[in-house]
Amino acid sequence: MSERFRIVGGAHLKGEVHVPGAKNSVLKLMAATLLAPGKNTITNVPDILDVEIMIELLERLGCTVNRLQGKVEITVPENPEHRADYELVRKIRASINVLGPLTVRVGAADVALPGGDAIGPRPLDIHIKGLEALGAKVHIEHGYIVTEAPNGLDGATIELDFPSVGATENIMMAAVLARGTTVIDNAAREPDIVDIGNFLIEMGAKISGLGSTTITIEGVKKLNPATHATLPDRIITGTWAFAAAITQGDITIKGARADHLEIPLEKLTNAGAVVTTIEDGIRVHMEHRPKAIDVATLPYPGFPTDLQPMVVAMNAIAEGDAIVTENVFQGRFMFVNELSRLGAKITVDGHHAAICGIPQLSGAPVVATDIRAGVGLVLAGLVADGETIVEDAFHIDRGFPNFAEQLQALGADVKRI
């Protein structure tokens, strides 16, 4: 039976939350452990569904995984399996990140074309071109990406057509054990890339330029197991920040990194929120109806596409009109039809959404289409008149641990049913 969230509007969220480890980092850190035989330990692991799926995938590849409170211990064999079946890969897109490690460690990989959120096409051409530049033979067969590199990989200079996070990660993880030097130009700059790069360095990799558009990797012959703490989740941080603004609330977000969210926090300030950096976190306080703000999503350090549903939800009840432009994933506006069921006045034209703010939304049944859309709908339900039901709660569980319970602790009338 499908689970759903039941939200009664009228909330003013107040209190304190703690930011867990980043979903977009921890899954890639888990994949990176395949590069070093022995026991790797990752701490600050969020209690989310996607971690469970990645554990099962690693176990299928021959790893032994021990999950404890807030951490996972992953013991990697000398010779991992190299086939990642569709049954698991279709559930989370981050599973594609076993491709690089398996190719360079095992000399082969069979990884099913991934699934994940319904937010539009995310082509794997950049991943494939990168691995081919390192000397791997790559083809697609029966729904699987098949790589062969029986004699290992060789360093190369690779210029990405787009600063793809996943491609940067896959190429970087493959290059650390390749012969010679690899240079990735137009690399992604997200904090998650820096986090994974630091983990690889702790394992013995030689990497420079993390956080810039050019990453240089000097290949080494072997990596060793390491222990690493996942960085705080900037998307969850941003979500709580927008939740405070939407509900005219006051939330202290412990463990947050304000330096990872400079543009979103600036946008919230423009909307009328008071944003204060405190020891070990930030506080977001909104005393009145937010002002509408224009936003265009871009790769880091631009406004994150993962926070786009939250800013659309805020603009739906804001004072004034706004334009939100989606430049990363064309399917991100799929949830707008559901938000419109709550009475939001939104017109989508290509990758632009024109939003006319209204004082209050009206509760109704809606369906989550992906993690961030589901959360955006829950936040909208908090300021809607009456009751809102958000179907397919499993999407939210994939990225937000104990979301209903945390909202309850902040004063919301939210239940999982």
C-alpha positions in Angstrom: 0.0 0.0 0.0 1.4 3.4 -1.0 2.2 5.8 1.8 1.4 9.5 1.7 1.8 12.7 3.7 -1.3 14.3 5.2 -0.7 18.0 5.8 -3.1 20.5 7.5 -2.3 24.1 6.5 -1.6 27.0 8.8 1.8 26.2 10.0 4.5 28.7 11.2 7.5 26.4 11.5 9.6 27.3 14.6 12.5 25.5 16.2 15.8 23.7 15.5 16.7 21.1 13.0 20.0 19.3 12.3 21.3 18.8 8.7 22.4 15.2 7.9 25.1 14.0 5.5 24.5 14.9 1.9 22.5 12.4 -0.2 24.3 13.6 -3.4 27.7 12.9 -1.7 27.2 9.8 0.4 26.1 7.6 -2.5 29.1 8.5 -4.5 31.4 8.0 -1.5 30.0 4.5 -1.2 30.7 3.8 -4.9 34.3 5.2 -4.5 35.0 2.5 -1.8 35.2 0.0 -4.7 38.6 1.5 -5.6 40.3 0.3 -2.4 40.2 -3.4 -1.2 39.6 -3.7 2.6 37.3 -1.9 5.1 36.3 1.6 4.3 34.2 3.6 6.8 31.9 6.5 5.9 30.3 8.5 8.8 27.6 11.1 8.9 25.5 8.8 6.7 21.8 10.0 6.4 19.0 7.5 7.2 17.5 7.6 3.7 16.1 4.9 1.3 18.8 5.6 -1.4 21.5 4.5 1.1 19.8 1.2 1.5 19.6 0.7 -2.2 23.3 1.5 -2.7 24.2 -1.0 0.1 22.3 -3.7 -1.7 24.1 -2.8 -4.9 27.5 -3.0 -3.3 26.6 -6.3 -1.7 25.7 -7.7 -5.1 29.1 -6.6 -6.3 30.7 -8.8 -3.6 31.2 -6.2 -0.8 30.3 -6.8 2.8 28.4 -3.9 4.3 27.8 -3.3 8.0 25.4 -0.4 8.7 25.6 1.1 12.1 24.0 4.3 13.6 25.1 7.1 11.3 27.8 5.2 9.5 28.5 2.3 7.1 31.5 0.0 7.0 32.2 -1.3 3.5 34.6 -4.2 3.1 35.6 -4.4 -0.5 37.1 -7.7 -1.9 40.2 -8.0 -4.0 38.1 -8.9 -7.1 34.7 -7.4 -7.0 31.9 -8.5 -9.3 31.4 -6.1 -12.3 27.7 -6.4 -13.1 25.2 -3.9 -11.7 21.7 -5.2 -12.4 18.8 -3.1 -13.7 16.7 -4.3 -10.8 18.7 -2.0 -8.5 20.2 0.6 -10.8 16.8 1.7 -12.1 15.9 2.9 -8.5 18.7 5.5 -8.1 20.7 7.3 -10.7 23.8 7.5 -8.4 24.4 3.8 -9.1 26.0 4.9 -12.4 28.9 6.0 -10.3 30.1 2.4 -9.9 31.0 2.6 -13.6 34.3 4.4 -13.3 35.6 2.5 -10.2 34.7 -1.0 -11.7 36.3 -0.2 -15.1 39.6 0.8 -13.6 39.7 -1.8 -10.8 38.3 -4.8 -12.5 39.0 -4.0 -16.1 35.3 -4.3 -17.0 31.9 -3.2 -16.0 28.3 -4.0 -17.0 26.1 -1.3 -15.5 22.4 -1.1 -16.4 21.2 2.3 -17.7 20.0 4.0 -14.6 16.6 5.3 -13.5 16.0 7.7 -10.6 13.9 10.8 -10.6 11.5 11.8 -13.4 13.1 15.2 -14.1 13.9 14.8 -17.7 16.8 13.3 -19.7 20.3 13.3 -18.3 22.4 11.8 -21.0 25.4 9.6 -20.2 27.3 10.6 -23.3 29.7 12.7 -21.2 30.5 9.7 -18.9 31.1 7.5 -21.9 33.3 10.0 -23.8 35.4 10.5 -20.6 36.0 6.8 -20.1 36.8 6.3 -23.8 39.3 9.1 -23.6 41.0 7.2 -20.8 41.3 4.1 -23.1 38.2 2.1 -22.2 36.1 0.4 -24.9 32.5 1.3 -24.2 29.2 0.2 -25.9 25.6 -0.2 -24.9 24.2 -3.7 -25.1 20.7 -5.0 -24.0 20.2 -1.9 -21.8 23.6 -2.1 -20.2 26.6 0.2 -20.5 29.5 -2.3 -21.0 33.1 -1.2 -20.5 36.3 -3.1 -21.2 39.8 -2.1 -20.1 41.7 -5.3 -19.6 45.1 -3.5 -19.6 44.0 -0.6 -17.4 43.5 3.0 -18.3 45.8 5.9 -19.3 45.6 9.5 -18.3 44.2 12.0 -20.8 43.1 15.6 -21.1 39.3 15.7 -21.1 37.1 18.7 -21.8 33.5 18.2 -20.7 30.8 19.6 -23.0 28.8 20.5 -19.8 30.0 20.6 -16.1 28.2 17.3 -15.3 28.5 16.3 -11.7 28.1 12.6 -12.4 30.6 12.6 -15.3 33.2 14.6 -13.3 32.9 12.1 -10.5 33.1 9.0 -12.7 36.1 10.3 -14.7 37.9 11.4 -11.5 37.3 8.0 -9.8 38.6 6.1 -12.9 41.6 8.4 -13.3 43.0 8.0 -9.8 44.2 4.5 -10.7 45.0 5.2 -14.4 48.6 5.5 -15.6 49.9 9.1 -16.0 48.1 12.4 -15.6 44.5 13.2 -16.3 43.2 16.8 -16.6 39.4 17.4 -16.5 38.5 20.8 -18.0 35.1 22.4 -17.4 34.7 20.1 -14.4 31.8 20.4 -12.0 32.5 22.5 -8.9 29.8 21.3 -6.5 30.8 20.8 -2.8 30.0 17.1 -3.4 32.8 16.8 -5.9 35.2 18.3 -3.4 34.0 15.9 -0.7 34.5 12.8 -3.0 37.9 14.2 -4.1 39.0 14.6 -0.5 38.0 11.0 0.3 40.0 9.8 -2.6 43.0 11.8 -1.4 42.6 10.2 2.1 42.8 6.9 0.3 46.1 7.9 -1.4 45.0 9.6 -4.6 46.8 12.6 -6.0 44.3 15.2 -6.9 44.5 19.0 -7.3 42.1 21.7 -8.4 39.0 20.5 -6.5 36.3 23.2 -6.5 37.7 24.8 -9.6 36.9 24.2 -13.3 40.1 22.3 -13.9 40.9 19.1 -11.9 44.3 17.4 -12.3 44.8 13.7 -11.2 48.1 12.0 -11.0 47.4 8.3 -11.3 48.7 5.9 -8.5 49.1 2.1 -8.5 46.9 1.4 -5.5 44.6 3.1 -3.0 44.1 2.1 0.6 40.9 2.0 2.7 40.0 5.2 4.6 37.5 6.7 7.0 35.6 9.8 5.9 32.7 12.0 7.2 30.1 13.0 4.6 29.7 16.8 4.3 26.3 18.4 5.4 23.5 18.3 2.8 23.2 21.7 1.3 19.9 20.9 -0.4 18.3 19.9 2.9 19.8 23.0 4.4 18.2 25.1 1.6 14.9 23.3 2.0 14.6 24.2 5.7 15.6 27.8 4.9 12.8 28.1 2.3 10.4 26.3 4.7 11.0 29.1 7.2 10.3 31.7 4.6 7.2 30.1 3.2 5.6 29.6 6.6 6.7 32.9 8.1 8.6 30.9 10.6 11.9 30.9 12.5 14.2 27.9 12.0 17.7 27.3 13.3 19.5 24.9 11.0 22.4 23.3 12.9 25.3 21.8 10.9 24.5 24.0 7.9 27.3 25.4 5.7 26.2 28.9 4.6 29.2 29.1 2.3 27.6 26.3 0.2 24.4 28.3 -0.3 25.4 31.9 -1.0 23.0 32.6 -3.8 19.9 30.8 -2.4 20.4 32.6 1.0 20.9 35.9 -0.9 17.6 35.3 -2.7 15.8 34.6 0.6 17.2 37.9 1.9 15.7 39.6 -1.2 12.4 37.9 -0.4 12.4 39.5 3.0 13.8 36.8 5.2 16.4 37.5 8.0 19.3 35.1 7.5 21.9 35.0 10.2 25.0 32.9 10.3 25.5 31.4 13.8 28.0 29.0 15.3 27.6 25.6 13.6 24.7 26.7 11.3 22.3 29.4 10.2 19.0 30.9 11.3 16.3 31.9 8.9 13.4 34.1 10.2 10.5 35.5 8.2 8.0 37.8 9.8 5.7 38.6 6.9 4.6 37.3 3.5 7.6 36.8 1.3 8.3 39.0 -1.7 8.4 37.3 -5.1 11.9 36.6 -6.5 13.2 35.8 -9.9 15.6 32.8 -10.0 17.5 31.0 -12.8 19.0 27.6 -11.9 22.6 27.0 -12.9 25.5 24.6 -12.0 27.3 25.4 -8.8 27.9 28.0 -7.5 24.6 29.1 -9.2 21.1 28.5 -7.8 20.7 24.7 -7.4 18.1 23.0 -9.6 17.3 20.8 -6.5 15.9 23.9 -4.7 13.8 25.0 -7.7 10.6 23.4 -6.5 11.0 25.2 -3.1 11.4 28.6 -4.7 8.4 28.0 -7.0 6.3 27.0 -4.0 7.4 30.2 -2.2 6.7 32.4 -5.2 3.2 30.8 -5.4 2.2 32.5 -2.1 4.5 35.5 -2.4 3.6 39.1 -2.9 4.1 40.0 -6.6 5.1 38.1 -9.8 8.2 36.2 -10.6 9.9 34.2 -13.3 11.8 31.0 -12.5 14.1 29.7 -15.2 15.2 26.1 -15.3 18.6 25.7 -17.1 19.6 22.2 -15.8 16.8 19.6 -16.0 14.0 20.2 -18.5 11.6 18.0 -16.5 11.8 19.9 -13.3 8.5 21.7 -14.0 6.6 18.4 -14.1 5.3 19.1 -10.6 3.8 22.5 -11.5 0.6 20.8 -12.6 0.3 19.3 -9.1 1.0 22.7 -7.5 -1.7 24.2 -9.7 -4.1 21.8 -8.1 -3.5 23.7 -4.9 -4.6 26.9 -6.6 -1.1 28.2 -7.6 -1.2 30.5 -10.7 1.7 29.3 -12.8 2.3 29.4 -16.6 5.1 27.3 -18.0 6.7 28.2 -21.3 9.6 26.0 -22.2 12.1 26.3 -19.4 10.5 29.4 -17.9 7.7 29.5 -15.3 5.8 32.7 -14.7 4.3 32.7 -11.2 1.6 35.1 -9.9 1.6 35.0 -6.2 -1.6 34.7 -4.3 -2.2 35.1 -0.5 -3.1 31.5 0.2 -3.3 28.1 -1.5 -6.1 25.6 -1.1 -5.5 22.0 0.1 -6.0 19.1 -2.4 -4.7 15.7 -3.2 -1.4 15.8 -5.2 1.3 13.4 -6.3 5.0 13.6 -5.8 6.9 12.9 -9.0 10.4 13.1 -7.6 12.2 13.8 -4.3 12.4 17.6 -4.5 9.0 18.0 -6.1 7.5 16.0 -3.3 9.1 18.2 -0.7 8.0 21.3 -2.5 4.4 20.1 -2.5 4.6 19.4 1.3 5.9 22.9 1.9 3.1 24.3 -0.2 0.6 22.2 1.8 1.8 23.8 5.0 0.5 27.2 3.8 -2.7 25.9 2.1 -6.2 26.2 3.5 -7.4 22.8 4.7 -5.9 19.4 4.1 -3.4 18.4 1.5 -2.5 14.8 0.7 0.9 14.2 -1.0 0.9 10.7 -2.6 4.0 8.5 -3.3 5.9 9.5 -0.1 8.6 7.0 -1.0 10.1 9.7 -3.3 10.6 12.0 -0.3 12.1 9.1 1.8 14.8 8.7 -0.8 16.3 12.1 0.2 14.9 13.4 3.5 15.2 11.3 6.6 12.3 11.5 9.1 10.8 14.4 7.2 7.3 14.1 8.8 8.7 13.8 12.3 11.0 16.8 11.8 8.1 18.9 10.6 6.0 17.8 13.6 8.8 18.9 15.9 8.7 22.4 14.3 4.9 22.7 14.9 3.4 21.4 11.7 0.3 19.2 11.6 1.8 16.5 9.3 1.2 12.8 9.4 2.4 9.8 7.3 -0.6 7.6 6.5 
